[in-house]
Amino acid sequence: MKQLIRFIILAAFLPGTFSFGQDKTPIKAGDLMRLVTINQMTTSRDGKFGAGVVNRKAVKNDNEYYYTRHLYLFDLSGKESPKQLTFGDRNDGTPQFSPDGTALAFTRTDNDRSQIWILPLNGGEAYPLTKAEFGASRPRWSPDGKKILYQSSVPRHSIQGNIPWTYERPGRQPGDEPNFKGMKPDEKKKLAGSPDGNLTDVRFWLAKNASEGNPRVLVRQDIQAELGLQPDENFTHLFIQPIEKDAKAELLAGGFQDYQSAEWSPDGKSIVYASKKLDQHPDVEEDNDIWVIEVGTKTASELLHWENNDLNNPMFSPDGSKILFRFRPMLNRHAPPTKLAVVSARGGVPTEITTGFDRDVNNSIWSSDSKTIFFSAESEGYVPVFQVAAGGSKPELLMGAGAGINEFTVANDKIFFVRTTVQEPWEAGVFQLKDKSIRMLTAFNGWVKEKALSEPKAFQITRPDGTPVQYWVMEPIGLKPGSKYPVILNIHGGPSAMWGPAIFSMWHEFQTEAGWGYGIVYCNPRGSGGYGDKFKKGNFQDWGTGPAGDILSSLDEALKNHSWMDANQLFVEGGSYAGYMVSWIIGHDQRFKAANAQRGVYDLTTFMGEGNAWRLIPTHFGGYPWSPGIGEILERNSPINYVDKINTPLLIIHGDQDLRTGVIQSEMLYKSLKILNKPVEYIRYPKEGHELTRSGNPGRMMDHLLRVIEFFERYANHPKP
């Protein structure tokens, strides 16, 4: 009897296995509205306080779903609860403490245009600081607290002077028509031209129409943005705004050049940024150099050009002696790794400090004493934080093992971070560098403790060619021994993304599907991030056969080792590259009861012309459709060419405004299957782009999730309760 009681007590702590005394309920689709996330974190100079943006989902009485983004103040000692600073239907972001800690600069967005606002922390209302014509973003206080550096995206038609690259309208010359977009309405009327005049009149009339977007004249290479066409170029310029009331902003760096990730030097005399002096169209340039501009004289100079490397995110060390930056090698553009290096603030030869570290570097920041650099990196399903000496050494794991550190910042002796675990999907905390202790500061998602969760269990297989593949299994909620359950094979996109228990993007979807009684299997096939450079390059010229083999072998191994899985009730789904993979798999394998392909790519040659992610074709396949031998490889790797082999009922989903993969892809697949009289259904979401399932309208996110589940439910048989 004692052994039985002991067994029952132990079983109560095993997720989803027994239901003795359980009163927890599964995650539902509507719980999406309860999930809270925190990002855009910053700390005060003394390390006593942090600030961040708390994101929530909301709905009005007329079923209008939307997001709110509010500023919060965090006491990093943990003595006081987080304090909400802004309220209402706001879209506030990028908070930055003033050097003395008495105010926050932040951006407030209204009607898709942001301005810099100031919020006094010792009392008083927030007030707007900038009135930038094209908006203001990314505020950075000067070290003396008297000015704010910000950036603005300025359209080409508002920049004076001639472009430094060849004019791209065949047979035309710059300046042979008025700049209508840069004119005031009265000026435009005087030069409107006429459809019935001479060639000059006609050109003026055509130019006026084009300036109003009727029609759009496209001559650039990268014509697709995320949600619509982008016929014109914008350039990120730098401005300095004095804090004094009614003071005017001053252009610091402009022209036909981008100035990215700008940061002040500790003495406030110079600013470092990533940029490229253009001598050809910006769509063609794919790499940056490190530049420095002297604030007093506005003299800009290239500090570092590192041949065959793309340099970004420069940052002065707190003592001002060095500059930290991230770089990517350019010679082998197939999934290039991101690394860290430092260079003297006076220039010279850079030193790589992550040599031998076979993972991609994400966030990176200096320690307060300029001796250490902290960074995060995806690794085997998790996203921990590492530390490395500024002079270079072997990086050491610091914190976040078994978790996903979504974002972090450093102040004095502590790290302010937000992390994801299965039990705590997104919360903020403080890591003490001295004793390596952690204190959690928030419980915004504390309601999750009331829910029955499925904990992923990790496994690994080795493929016949020696490639190790990690995969996870999630049990259905309420699993009963001896019963058989349907299983969803879920596939990630990218193709160089990484999934694991610490990745938030699929937390709600996986838990909801488990709550509906499905087991879940997912893996990181060759080509995924988080396993080193060789593994990430393992899908070169092979998007289909190799990765599909990894994915299906993971499923086979899971079926072999889990008696509760019903091999006759298998389902498969995925989005983006995984939409590609779903259609590839069901064109080569007939085991699945139903499938869902979301916002995928199905014909690679068409994708190169249609999607804004078209560079995946030359980088992942080694050339273009017209390059010798490449056309055949693209054809062989395109799922559309196996459409006649698809017999699995398929639900196709795409967003109307998705220009990353392009809606023609899904139209081609759907129409082909209809012509072949195959079982298929097609869903198109209005006003949505490629990020529908991650940052789309909350109502449509829930609709999307439930449509997939409803489609699978048509073919699933669950155990009786």
N, C-alpha and C positions, 0 to 999 in steps of 0.2 A: 504493500500500500504506500509506504514512504517513497519508493521508487516511482510509482505512478504519479503521486502528488508532485514530486520533483520534476518529472517529465512535463506535466501540465504547466507548471510555473515557467519552465524553460521555454516551452512552446509558445507561451504568451508573448515572448519577446522576439519571435521569429516572424518577420513581416509576411502577411498574406498566406500563412500556412494553416492556422487554426483560428477559430472564432470564439473560443471560450471567453466570455466576459467582454468581448469587443463591442464597443458602442460607437466606433469611428466610422465615418462614411467616406466613400471614395471621392476622389476629385471629379468634379463635373465641368462641363464646358463653361458654365456661367461663372466658375471660380476664376476665370481669366480676369474678370472685372475687379477681383479682390487683390490681384498680384501687384505689389509695389516694387519699383526698382529705384536705385540711387546711382547717380553718375556725376561726371564733371566736378570731381572733388578737388578741394584746395585746403590749405592750412594757413593759419596766421604765422607770422615770422617767429613768434615766441613759442609756437607749438602748443599753445593752450586751447585753441579752438580750430574746428574744421567747418567747412561749408560745402554744400553739395546741392544737387537738384534731385528732388523727389518726384518721381513720375507716377501718375495714377491714371486710370481709365474712368470715364464718366459717361452718363447717358441722361439726356433730357426726356421730358415727358412725351415728346413726339418721336421717341425712338431714335434720336440723333446721337450717335456715339462719337466720342472725341477724347482727347488727352488733356490733362492739366500737368504743368511742370512748375513746381514751386521751389523757392529757396528755403533751405533749412540751415540752422546753426547747430553745431555739435560741440558739446563740452568734452574734450578729449580725455579729461580726468575721469569721466563717467559719473560724476557727482550729480549732474543735472541731466534731465531728459532732453532729447532733441527739441529744438524750438523752431516752429514754423515762422518764416519771416515774410513771405508774400502769399497772397490769397486770391481767390476768385478764379475765373476762367482765364488763367494766365499761361503764357509760354515764356518762362524765364530761364536763363541759362548762363553758363560759363562764369560763375562768381569768382572774384579775385579780391583778397584782402588788401587794404591799403597797408603800406609799410608799418604804420603805427597801430594797425589793428582796429581803428575806430570806424571804418566804413568798408562797404563792399561795392565794387564795381561789377556790373553784370549786364547781360543783354536781355532786352525785352522785345519780343517779336509780335508785331501786329500787321495783319495783311501781308504776310510773307516778307516783311522788311524789318530788320532789327536795328535798334539803336542802343547806345550805352547809357545805362542809368546808374545812379549813385544811391546807395542805401546807408544812411548813418546808423551805426549800431548802438549809439548812446541815446537814441530817441529821435523821432522825426520821420516824415514820409519819404519814400523814394522819389527821386526827381530825375528827369532826363538830362543827360549831359550833352549828347551829340544830336545834330540834325543833318547827318550825312545824306547827301542826295541819293546815293545808291546803297545806303545801309551801312552799319558798323558792326563788327564782330571781333571776337578774340581780344578782349581788353587786357592790357598789361600795364600795371602801375610803374612809373619810374621809381628808382630807388629812393629819391627824396620825397616821393608822394605828391609832387606838384603837377605831374602830367600823366596822361594815359596814352599809350601806344595802342592803336587798333588797326585793323585791316578792313578794306572795302573792295568789293568786286565791281570794277569799273568797266563798262562796255567799251568796245573799240571805238565806236563813233564819238565818244566823249573825250578821246585822247588826242591831243594836238600833235602834229608832225606826221611824217611819212613812215609807213611800216618798213622795218629793216629787211624783210624778205620779199621774194618775188611776188608781184601781184598775181592772184590766182584766177582772175577772170580771163579766159582765153580771148586774145585779140583786143582786150581793153587795157587802159592805162589808169593808174590812180589819179584821182582829181578830175576825170573827164565828166563827172556828174556831181551835183551838189550833195552835201552830207545832210540829207533831210532829217535823219534821226537826231542829229545834233542841233537842229534849228528850232526856233520858237514858231508857233502857229502862223503869225503874221509873215515871218520870213518865208515860210514854206509856201504860202499862197502866192507870193510874188514870183516864185520860181517853179510853179507847179508844172509848167510845160503844157503840151497839148498832144492828143493822139493824132491830130490832123496836121501838125506842123512839120518842120524839117527834122533831120536826124537828131539834132540837139534837143529840139522840143520833145520828140518822142522819147529820147533817153531820159530827160528830166521827168516826164510823165510816168514812165516805167519805174524810175527810181523812187518817186513819191509813193507809188503803190506798194513797192517792196518795203519801204520804210514803215508801212502800216501793217506789214505781215500779210499782204494780199496781192500777190502771192509771196511765199518765202523763197528767196534765191539762195541756193546751196552750192557752195564751191569748196568748202573745207572738207577735210578727211573724216573727222569725228563728228558726224552730223546728228548722232543720237545722244541725247542726255538720258536721264532715268525715266522721265515721264512724258517727254515730248522732244521734238526736233530742236536743235540749237544751231541756227544758221550763222550766228555771230559769236565772236570770241569775247570773253571777259578776262580782265587781268586783275590780279590781287595786288592792290597798292597799299602802302603804309602811310598812316597819318598820325600826327601827335596832337592831342587835345589837352590844352591847359585846364586845370580844375576850376579856375576862376569863373564865376558866372558870366555868361554872354561872351566868353572868349571864343575866338574862331579857331577851328582846326587848321593845322598846317600840313600840307603834303610833304612827306619825308622822302618817299621813293615812288616814282610813277613811270610813265612811258609804256612802251610795248614790252613789258617784262613782268613776271610774277615774282612776288616776294612772300615766301611761305614760312610758317612756324617761327616768326620773329620773336626774339627774346633780348632783354636788356643785358648789358654788362653790369657787374656789381657797382661800378662807379658811375653808371648812368651816362657815360660819355659816348658809348657806341652800342650798336644793335647788330646781332648776328642773325642770319636767316639763310634759308635754302633758296637758290635761284639759278637761272640760266640766262646768259645774255644771248638773245635769239638772233640768229642769222638765217634761219629758215622757219617755216610756219610752226607755231607751238604744238600743233597736232603731231608733228613729226618728231619733235624732241621728246625723249623719254627719260632723261636723266637730269639731275641737278648738281650744282656745286655749292660750296659754302662761301657766303659773302658776308662782309662787314661794312656797315655804314657809320661814319662819324656824325653824331647828331648835330654838333655845332655848325659844321660846314656842309653837311649833306653830301659828303664825299664818300662814294661807294667804291669798294674794290673787292676783287675776287681773292678770298683768303686761301681757298684750297680747291684745286681741280685734281681729282684722283682718277687717272685714266681708266676707262672701262668699269667705272663704278658710279652708282647713283647715290647721292648723299642727301640726307634729310634729317629733320628734327634736331638741329644744332642747339646746344645749351652751354652757356658759360659755367665753369665751376664757381662755387661761392667765393673762392679767393681770387677769381678772375684770371688765373694763369693758364687754364686749358679750356678746350671746347670739346664736349661730348657730342657724338652724332651717330646715327644709324646709316648703314650703307648696304647696298645690294650689288653683287657682281653683275655686269652687263653682258659679258661674253657668252655665257650660257644662259639664255633667257628662259629656259624651261624651268619654271618654279624656282627662281633664284632665292637663296637663303638670305635672311636679314641678319646682319651682324652689327657689332658695336666697335667703335674706334674713338680715340681721342687725338687731338692735335694741339699744339701750342697756340695760345691766343695770338701770337705773333706770326703764325703760319709755320710752314715747314713740312716735314715728313710725318704722316699720321701713323699711329700705332694701333693695330687691332688688339682689342682686349678680350675678345671671346674666341680666340684661336683654339680649335679643338672642341669647342662646344657645339655639338651637332643638333641644335634646335634653332628655330626662328625666334629672334628677340622681338618682344612687343614693347610695352611701356618701359621707359628707362629714365633714371633721375639720379642726381648727385646726392651723396651724403652731405650733411651740413659742414663737415670739416674738410671736404674736397678730397678725401682719401679713398672713398669707396663709391661704387656705382651699383645701384639696385635696378633689377629689371625682371620682367615676367616673361615666361615662355611656355607655350603649349607643349605638353609632354605626356604621352601615353594615357590620354583621357582626362588629364588634369592640367591646371594652369597655376603652378607655384611661382614664388618670387625667389630669385637668386641674387647673390652678391658677388662682386669681383673687385679686386684692387684696381685703383685708377691707373696704375702702371702696368696692369696686365697680370693675370694669374689664372689658375683653373677656377671657373665659377663654382660657387658652393650653394647648395640648397639652403635657403633661409627660412621660409615659411610657406604654408599653403599646400603641403603634401596632402593628398586626398581631398582637395578642394579646388575651386576655380576662383582665382583672384581676378575679379572682373576689372578692377581699377585700383590704383593706390597712389599715394603721395607721401613725401617724407618731410618731417620737421623736427630738427634737433635729435632727440633720442627715441623717436617713435615713428611708426608707419601707420597712417590712416588709410584704411582699405575697405572695399566691399567684396564680398565673396559669395559663391554659390556652393551649396552642398545639397544632397537630396532632401535632407530634413529641414534645411534652411535655404530656400531658393535664392534669396538675395538680401543680405543684411550687412551693416557697417560695423567695423570694430577698430581697435587700436592694438598694434603689436609693439611691445617694448623691446628695443634693441639690446638693452643691457641684460635683462634676464630672460628674453625670448618668451615672455608671457603674452597672452591674448585676453583682451577684455572686449566683449561685444557691446555695442552702444545702442543698437536698435532691435526692435521686434515688430517691424512693420508687417511682416508676414507670419506673425505668431499664430494666426488662425490655422496654419497648416498643421499644427500639432493636434488639431481635432480631426485630422483626416487620416484615412488608411492609405499608406504609401507603399509603392513597390520599389524595393532597393535593387539596383542593378548588381549583378554578380559577374565578375570578370573571368574570362577564359582566354586561352591562346592556342592556335594551331600553327603548324608549320606546313607550308605548301610544298609540293613535289620539287620545286626549284629552290627550296631552302628559305623562301620568304616567310618570316613570322607574321601572323595576322592576329591582332587582338580583337576580341568580340565580347559583348555583354548580353546577358539574359535577364529579362524582367518577368516575374511571375504575374499572372492575373490576380487582382484583388479577390480575396475569399477563396483561394485555391483549396480544393479538397483532395486529399490523397485518394488515388484510384480513379479520378475523373480525368477526362481528356478535354483539352481546351484549344480553341483556334489560336493561331500564331501570326503576328504581323512581322514581316521582315522589313525593317525601316532602313533607308539608305540615305547617306548624307551627300550634300552637294559640294561645290567648290571648283574642281574636284579635290583641291588641296585643303579642305576643311578638316577638322578633327572633332569627333564626338567622344563623349565619355560622361561619367556621372557628374562631373563638375561643369558641364556646358549647359547654360541656362536656356538657350534658344528652344530646346525640345522638352524642357521639364514639364510644362503644362500638357502638351500633346501626349507625351508618353504616359503620364500619370492618368490622364483622362481615358486613354485607350485601355490601360490596365484596369481602370474602374469599370469599363464596359465588359470586362471578362476576357480580354485578349492577352496572351503572352506576347512579349516583344523580343526580337533579336536584332541587334545592330552591331556593326563592326567598322573598323577603319581599314579599308582595302588599300593596296598599293596606290600611291599617288596622294595619300592623305598627309597632312601635316602632323607634327608631334612625334615622329619616329626617325628623324634624320634626313639628310639631303638625298642619300641614295634611295631610300624608301619613297620619298616624295617624287623623285624622278622615275619611279618604276612604271609609270603609265605613259611614258613617251611613245608616241605613235601607236598607242594601244589604250584607248578609252573603254573598249568593250571587253574583249576576251579575258585579259589578265585580271582586272578588277572584278569582273563578274565571277570569275572562278574563286577569288578570295571570298566574296560575299556569299556565294552559294555553298562553298565548303564550310563556312562558319555556321550556316543554317543546318547543313547536314550533321555537323558535329554536335550542335545543340540538340537536334532531334534524337541523336543517338544516346545522349547523356541525360535527357529529361523525359521521363516516362509520361508526364502530364501533357506533353505536346502532342497534338493530333496532326500527324503527317498528311492527313487527307483534308485538312482545313488550314491551308496556308494562304496568306495574303501578302502583297508587297506594295510599298509606296515610297515616294521620294520626290524632292523638288529640285529644280535647276539642273545641275549635272546629274543629280539622282533621278530627275524626270527622264533624262536621257537613259540612265541605267535601267530604270523600270521597263521602258519600252524595249531596250536591248535584251533584257532577260526574258521577257514574255515572248519575244520573237525567236528565242532559242531554247526555251524551257517551258514545258506545259504543265507544271505541277501546281500552279496557283489557281485558287478558286476565283479570285478577282484581284484587280490591280488599280493603282492610282498614280498617274504621272502628272506632276505639277510643274508649270512654267519651265518646261524642259526644252532641250535642243534635240532635234530628230534628224535633221539634214545638215551636215557640217559645212558644206559649201554655201548653202543659203544663209546659215548662221553667220558666216564671215561677212556677208554683205548686209545683214539685217540687224545684228545685235551690237550694242556698244561694248560688249566684252569680246569683240571679234579677234583681238590679239591672241586669244587662246589658241587660235588656229595656227599661226606661224610659230608660236613659242612651243606648243605641245606636239605639233606634227612636223616641224622642221621646214616649213615652206607654205606656199599658196597653192590653190587648186590648179594653177597653170604651171607650177614648178615640176620638173621631171620626176615622175614617180609619186608625187604627193597626191595628185588627184585620185589615183587608185587607192591610196591609203585612206583618204577621207571617205571615199565611196564605201570601202570595206568596213569602215568604222561607223557608218551612218545607220541608225536603227530603221529609218524609213525604207531602206532597201530590203528589210526582212519583214515588212508589214504583212505580207501574205501568209506568214507563218504565225501571226498573232491570232490566237483563238480564245485567250483569256478575256473575260469581261473587263473593260477598261473605262475608268473615269478619268477624263482629261480636264485639267484646270489651268487657267491662265488669267492674268490681269489685262484689262483693255489697254493700259498705258505702260505695259512692261516692254521697255526697249533694251533691257540688258540681254535677254535671250530672244525677244521678238515674238509677237503673236502669230506671225505666219507659220512658225514652227508647229504650233498646236493645231492650226487650221489645216496644214498639210496632213498631219497624222490623222486627225478626225475625218477629213474628207476621204482619205484613202481607205480608212476602215469602213466608212459608210458605203463606199463604192463596192467594197468586197463583202458587204452584208455581214460584217462582224459586230459583236455586241459592244457598243461604245456609247458613252454619254459625255457631253462637253459642257463645261461650266466656264463662263467668262464674267469676271468681276469688274464693274465700272469703277473708274477713279483710282484704280490700284496699279502699282508697278510691281517690280520684282520682289520687294520686301513685304508683301502682303502678310505672310505668316509670322513675321517678326515685328514689324512696326506699322502694319496696315491699320485701317479702321477697325476698332475692337469688335463692332457688330459683324463686320465681314470676316474677321478672324474666326469668330465662333461659328459663323455660317459655314466657313470653309472646313473646319474641323468636323462639324457634325455631318456635313455632306459626305465626307470620306467614310465616317463611321456608318452612316445610313446605307451607303453603297455596299460596304462589306457585310452589313447585317443581312442584306438580301440573300447572301450565300453562306452565312455562318450558322452553325448549330452549337449552342452553348449547353453545358451540363445543367440539368434541372437543379434548382436550389434545394 
